[in-house]
Amino acid sequence: MTGKNGRPSMPRVKRTAEEEEARRGGGEFIESLDRGLRVLQSFGTEHRPMTLSDIAKASNLPRATARRILLTLQKSGFVAGDERLFSLTPRVLALASAYLSSNQIVAVMQPLMDDISTKAREVCSLAVLDGQEAVFVARASPARVFSAGIDIGYRLPAYCTSVGRVLLGRLSNEELKSAVEAMTLTAQTPETVTDKSTVIATIISDRSKGYSLVDREAEPGFRSISVPIHRYDGAVVAAANIGAHVDRITTGEMIDRFLPLLKDMAVTAKPLLV
């Protein structure tokens, strides 16, 4: 195929359903930027350097398109690699740093979380909702070594986590039903509840109680308790939790020891969040 100048023209890239929907939503959608961001995100699917084929498949792009994007990102310093294997460079952390430094919720919550983490002698985490997942954006740890895998940027399904259920609880009953019905509920552990009606009922119940306690549903041997974090006008903007291994604490002790600390923190934070 040749273009008007007689040179070979690049084949048109077939748009994904998401891209078509975005284009219909307005003429300001930049497909090339969207595809570049998808390539960056594709690196999170593996815990190792990835081949061009891996990246093209993960980002749902043709190999030629993925290759051009990778070479562009490589010249910009965000990707390192040869023609065979590619990996992200530390420069991508600047993107996360920009989010964290500009996020008022994290700035307000971090010192409060540090305080209750010390009092509880357990890790306290803060999460926000991103689509169907809870994303952890802040963490406070006591002085002792913490070995669990939950850290900043870590993602877990919202339907089976205490922070996720708290965040989904901000939806109206009708919105909640639609959101859960659109999810694929996969058992993360033998304890995970995957019946949609049960999940919906549990979230509604947790909303009325003002907290959520999840026992070994998201990760084996781990339980956590969460409360909603409200801004000044009452809107739920995040969820804070304290989690611990089942060998260290019972569910009853979590309610008795950790819930008052979390609720006090949420009350303190509310007038500070605008």
Order of alpha helices (4+ residues) and beta strands (2+ residues): alpha-alpha-beta-alpha-alpha-beta-beta-alpha-alpha-beta-beta-beta-alpha-alpha-alpha-beta-beta-beta-alpha
